[in-house]
Amino acid sequence: MPQGRSTQPDVRMRGFSHRAPVETVWQWLEETARPLPGETLHPREAHRRILAEEVTAPESVPPFPRSAMDGYALRGSETVGAGAYNPLSFRLVGQSMPGAAHDQPLPPGAAVRIMTGAPVPEGADAVLPAEYAQEVGERVEVTNAIPPWKHVGQIGEDIQEGEVLLRPGRKLRPQDLGLLASVGRTSVTVVARPRVRILVTGNELVPSDQPRGNAQIYDANTDMLAALVERDGGTVEGTYRVGDDADVITEHFTEGSPDVLIVTGGSSVGAEDHAPRVLSEAGELAFHGVAMRPSAPTGMGRLGADTLAFLLPGNPVSCLAGYDFFAGRAVRRLGGRPSHWPHPTVSATLARKISSEIGRMDYCRVALGDEGVEPLALSGASILSSTTRADGFVIIPADSEGYAPGTAVTVHLYEPGD
């Protein structure tokens, strides 16, 4: 496994002599990217964050016996024999309302008017629904028998004191936040969100809100990468267009310490592809060149002890694939999420063959049609519209020459999973 300063050669204008297998790079990421420390938030701010602690209940819920109906609290054994033609009469001695309990023990032969959620008074063990009773002056006539503990929510019926409610690694959902509030939690520890810096190289690129020159194109990668980082639980600390100036690239490599640095463009073997050399001089270039299509020129490594750096190709589809294969795995893992693909999957049958090459993993964009899975593109790294026309992608492993028509394949859907 690569250690210390890189021994990767400068491949500009020479080409790659070796490309690392995707699985080797994944293994390096598993060993290198560790979940970040926790931070403490109010539960209201923790939606969709990853829990970093075990949460146990400090008290039972409900903390007192409570009524599950609007009606009358009484002793169930005293209602035996009650019926429409044999009403039994109970003395009405008060009422219990949510937030305003009847705080006196219930004497024999008595009842308390009670509302749903209100505490059941001491001595009562059942709640008779209102439709089976009628108040007459200071008494209530009961026309139905009810067994003890009917319509009474017991202490701890929902949650027992000391019970483990939530475990580390859970993505907090709205109902989880409600559960935390129900036991009085005002803080929760979650994994910190990875801070990601995005550098966009290329003198030809301009932002979409500025005029474009004759030899220029609009930058698609910044907005795409920022959305991908957000999807994976990271936060973009800044986006910078740095052109093809090696000195400016170096400044951004050496200033501050984001958790993840993503560079798009300038990662291949051209004369202006400075990022691999800068990374190897400023830190460690662990890999440069991966046995995959698209995104073969991807590189990655480390800056100091705290920053993972990813060098992604500038062509948009290669950038998307390189992010999902590598940078996204790191962002997810640093943030405490599973590192595997975040996409929902479906199994479907190929309508047409997909050809591949032994020794290289392929990322094939596909559409789901009436006749099955239609391959759209294996090549065409600059054709971003192929990803918007696609429903998802199929991965062809490096030990396969592709898939024949009629083969059942796993389609990773572009629609984000939850």
Steps between C-alpha positions, in 0.01 A plus 500: 500500500640842411665677792670838543603710202388374162729315269251539213680621185409821318296358211431824318538446125611141568179313586425246770719194528273350768144550617394385846204259530188666638483251787854592608403866517182416695704304752734795547200727559355262760829505687565873461161670538381475862180651640551851632453591869155578631337836555211582732181650358143563605293214360311747281826567314590131467259386228673259258823521698683185609473412867835470680376380839275237653181659627330344803175611662550708817137436599202289403238617251231549605632591846155442655193287417302699245161477341465374144140627472271787592271369773507412868776351715375246755558153638424241235391239754223734617336505153415128496130457410457846350280516188248709314219357716711493814699823524734530796543835670837645605574817692678755276786641709697709249678497168845429358616700201825490301741710703257530793470173689241405760745466788280324757470122537174366358264378774288186449182551298633817338605611153705784351426669170816453286629602160737314265861529618411613851643320807282222640448579871633272771250226574346495151596219265272545197353768277141464385436671163266796523233337280431241773434755773269790578544767762201565723570782738803405711486138394576304184294204384697219336330275243788267410740281695872550439790281614789635706775679300282547196585825317785577740850560369745352751823667619771415248252360248683693224854525643658343807753694705852387404387353169736550202305721261745579220842361410806666344507513121128568460390774261257700711148519360219735606346234726840448666509868591152467645617202704793700638265781597260253665767404756611858560823498299612852410829397338633213294848413371529445126797442269640829371424580137810469279621840378569485127694747285445491123762626256414530133792524260494594133552840338212425264234490773270783601211501748153482353414854611783662301541561125674219314784568258536326164749245634332454837237266644278524804610321817261210571705323764483749789123486541492125440772428756349732759167317471672161526686607813174620655331171406773307680478702822796732444512878500677704233731747674587673174518466122787656304580531130877491481565475125813314398740694722718258697587763761135582570418128520785455749369786717162331534666167574702643786256749658274374779407141561164390359406141562476438127655688207349431159673625186320466170703523181876497465525139618613328181828493304488829309757775530257716702391220735676632810290351781675160530845659520382760752343231720812284486714799607261634766397165646451145378378395156389148589341415165501656155317309233225245571395200290149623422297674230426786510717685755822306441721809570369529858759555772486523878712529807546699819602847610641484850323276748149638463416565133411245233557633148325380185604596148204447268495539121344814361266328256165509682406131478852398609473751783165353608630142484825586679309673776252214549771231487753670727449851641139430592600182683742705709246776574244242607745304713644811670145606584418165661288369212541170316768544236322291234290644219223730629271420209189282524525196275272289284562171325403496132579313179727636228331576169834533317850383578760703688857441383793554734866408533669265744708690755289817501186588694236678291226745594221470243213746493168327434129567455216280622262426213208271425739240355746520788826682569625704205872592507546867411873560527826350620721764343431869438644646820399854403138414411335602825154483343541121488462499878180705491351270236603199705304349788819373657815302435629143495845402627690244292774344718858473383481122461216519246489559124150636537145370515290328234139593422264340748746520788357621831701803615493734798412858404610775737234769466601865482204590718658556844426245767398584853 
